[in-house]
């Protein structure tokens, strides 16, 4: 049996300071955030920069991906008061950029598309309103559900491919790589049809699961071909010590992340975040603003 790689020094992060932790716990009562649910290493940095990622529609996912920390199980009915609570929390925290993601809700006829819209509409009522990024599941490839979300005109539409196609059967057994790329292509087509109300399209993937360098480059080419504007690449970290999750195959050197970034920019991506601690929502607000200025 091969020895597991040891976590390198570049993955060490500062602990969240108690004052920020207390503010989050008080303000986010009754809400779920990916920052906490997924034990994100950048939790303190994002909050101090006015960004947070809310996870809507409960904390039970209908899928059981081998990389994800969110619990698999039977979800509760949708909470119709959640959109208003989310907006109140965003206002109290003074958030400038709000990322909304969700568990996958294959049990719902629209996959939760209308709930994404309800949350977006509540945020847009704020003064001043934050920019909104929607990080959605694939809605089982249902184009009508996806169009419901896109018609809300999020500033950024995000759907992660997560890994290279060869690893899907092990890492994302209930998903399909081609379907995910198709979701991104549909989002780009919809945004272009809307003219001046252009939504940026974003995706991301993890490395360190056993993929090769060349496989990552192929995925970047697929994403750019689908019209993706923004991309994130980060190190996979195994949730807790669960035997149900994929092991880390290797810890990718910072220089390799730099190489991915250079290649991605050469392909024409408007924004690239590539590094060991990068997550899908890492500095999402800054990435959006930088893209608008370019």
C-alpha positions, 0 to 999 in steps of 0.5 A, spaced: 500 500 500 502 506 497 504 511 503 499 517 503 503 524 501 504 529 507 501 536 507 506 541 505 507 547 508 504 552 502 497 549 505 498 551 512 493 557 513 491 562 519 486 560 524 479 564 523 480 570 529 475 569 534 471 576 533 470 574 526 467 567 528 463 570 533 460 575 527 459 569 522 455 565 528 451 570 530 449 573 523 448 567 519 444 563 524 439 559 520 443 559 514 448 554 511 455 557 508 460 553 504 465 557 508 463 553 514 460 546 511 466 545 506 471 547 512 474 552 506 481 554 508 479 562 506 473 563 510 476 569 514 480 572 508 473 572 504 469 575 510 474 581 511 473 582 503 466 582 503 464 576 500 461 570 502 458 563 499 451 561 501 449 554 500 441 554 499 436 549 499 438 545 506 444 541 508 442 534 505 444 533 497 441 528 493 448 526 490 454 522 493 460 525 490 466 522 493 470 529 494 464 533 497 464 534 505 456 535 504 452 530 507 448 525 502 441 524 504 433 525 503 433 533 503 427 537 507 422 541 503 424 548 501 424 553 506 420 559 503 423 564 508 430 562 506 431 568 501 429 573 505 434 571 511 439 570 506 439 578 504 438 580 511 445 577 513 448 579 507 446 586 508 448 586 516 455 583 513 455 589 508 457 584 503 459 587 496 459 580 492 454 574 494 455 567 491 449 562 492 450 555 491 446 549 493 446 542 494 443 538 488 436 537 489 434 532 484 428 531 488 425 537 485 422 538 478 426 544 477 432 542 481 431 548 485 432 553 479 426 558 482 429 558 489 436 560 486 431 566 482 428 568 489 434 569 493 437 573 487 431 577 487 431 578 494 439 581 494 437 585 488 432 589 493 438 591 497 441 598 497 446 598 495 445 591 491 451 586 491 453 583 485 451 576 485 454 569 483 450 563 482 454 556 482 449 551 480 448 544 479 447 541 472 439 541 473 440 534 470 441 537 463 434 540 463 435 546 459 428 549 461 431 549 469 437 552 467 434 558 463 430 560 469 436 561 473 439 565 467 433 569 466 435 572 473 441 575 470 446 573 475 453 577 474 456 571 474 453 564 472 458 558 475 458 551 474 464 547 476 466 541 472 470 539 478 475 534 475 477 531 468 473 526 464 477 520 466 476 521 473 468 522 473 466 515 475 470 515 481 469 522 483 462 524 480 459 518 479 452 521 478 454 527 474 457 527 466 462 531 464 459 532 457 453 534 460 456 539 465 460 542 459 453 543 455 451 547 461 456 552 461 455 552 453 448 554 454 449 559 459 454 562 454 449 562 448 444 565 453 448 571 455 450 573 448 443 573 446 441 578 452 445 583 449 448 588 454 445 584 460 451 580 459 453 574 464 460 572 465 460 564 465 465 561 470 467 554 472 473 550 476 476 544 477 480 541 483 487 537 482 491 532 486 486 527 484 490 523 480 489 527 473 495 528 469 498 535 467 495 534 459 488 532 462 488 539 465 490 542 459 484 539 455 479 541 460 481 548 460 481 547 452 474 544 453 471 550 458 474 555 453 471 552 447 464 552 451 465 560 452 467 560 459 470 567 461 473 565 468 476 559 471 479 557 478 484 551 479 485 549 486 488 543 490 483 537 492 483 536 500 480 530 503 474 532 507 476 529 514 478 522 515 472 519 511 474 512 508 468 514 503 472 520 500 477 520 495 484 520 497 489 525 495 493 522 490 498 528 490 499 535 493 501 539 486 507 544 487 505 552 486 509 552 480 504 547 476 499 552 478 502 558 475 503 554 469 496 552 469 494 560 470 499 562 464 496 557 459 489 558 461 490 566 460 494 564 453 487 561 451 483 567 452 480 566 459 478 573 462 480 571 469 484 565 472 485 564 479 490 558 480 493 556 486 493 551 492 488 554 496 484 557 491 476 554 491 471 556 486 469 562 490 476 565 492 476 572 491 470 572 487 468 579 487 475 581 486 475 577 480 469 580 477 471 587 478 478 585 475 474 582 469 470 588 468 475 593 468 479 589 463 
